[in-house]
């Protein structure tokens, strides 16, 4: 059995055409990537996310690169209120947040 047929069978497409299957798959991926992550828009969800990140940080140690990227993503999708909450959270951390200040935008934060 060809690889394309297996991929199409697993998605429930009939006909076994890899081209049609990959076109539909590409359209789905594009739609999913176009939808912003909704975590930062809800204060309760943001609190849970920041609480989990806080547990991973070590005092006086730099914030890991992956965490800086996640904080930048949260800031990008956040409302002004959530961005203000994120700003207060960064100020309260004992870890070395110098990289966070360089990479995360707090523009328009509502304090």
C-alpha positions, 0 to 999 in steps of 0.5 A, spaced: 500 500 500 502 506 498 504 511 503 499 516 500 493 511 501 494 510 508 494 517 510 488 518 506 485 512 509 486 515 516 483 521 515 477 518 512 477 521 505 475 516 500 479 515 493 486 514 496 488 520 492 494 523 496 494 530 493 487 531 495 488 529 502 494 533 502 491 539 500 485 538 505 490 537 510 494 543 508 488 547 509 486 545 516 493 546 518 493 553 515 486 554 519 489 552 525 495 556 525 491 562 523 487 562 530 490 565 535 491 562 542 486 563 547 490 562 553 492 569 554 485 572 553 482 569 559 485 572 566 484 565 570 487 561 564 493 566 564 494 565 572 494 558 571 499 558 565 504 563 569 503 559 576 506 553 572 511 557 569 513 560 576 514 553 579 519 552 574 523 558 575 529 558 579 531 564 583 537 568 580 537 564 574 536 566 567 529 564 565 529 559 560 529 560 552 523 556 551 519 560 557 521 567 554 518 565 547 512 562 551 511 569 555 512 573 548 507 569 545 502 570 551 503 577 551 502 578 543 495 574 544 493 578 551 488 583 552 491 590 555 488 587 562 492 581 561 498 584 559 498 588 565 497 582 569 503 579 566 507 585 567 506 585 574 508 578 574 515 579 571 516 584 576 515 579 582 519 574 579 526 573 583 529 569 577 533 573 572 528 576 567 533 581 563 531 576 557 524 577 558 524 585 558 528 585 551 523 580 548 516 581 551 512 587 549 508 590 555 505 595 550 498 598 552 498 594 558 493 596 563 495 597 570 
